[in-house]
Amino acid sequence: MLAFLGLLLIIWLAMIVLGVAVKGLFWLVIVGAVLFLATGAFSWTKRQTLGRR
């Protein structure tokens, strides 16, 4: 599960970089950043939960 979340984080980072590289795709930067933060927060809470077992 955490490996899948790590893969998602890499995909969202690629979206951010692509949005910055291609002029006019600012919406892609915003979407990538929001998804990156959401996935990071979810994986952080998941890791905290797994650590307490």
Residue pairs with C-beta under 8 A, 6 or more apart in sequence:
1 46
2 43
2 46
2 47
2 50
5 39
5 42
5 43
5 46
6 43
8 35
8 39
9 36
9 39
9 40
9 43
12 32
12 33
12 35
12 36
12 39
13 32
13 36
14 32
15 28
15 29
15 31
15 32
15 35
16 28
16 29
16 32
16 33
16 36
18 25
18 28
18 32
19 25
19 26
19 27
19 28
19 29
19 30
19 31
19 32
20 29
22 28
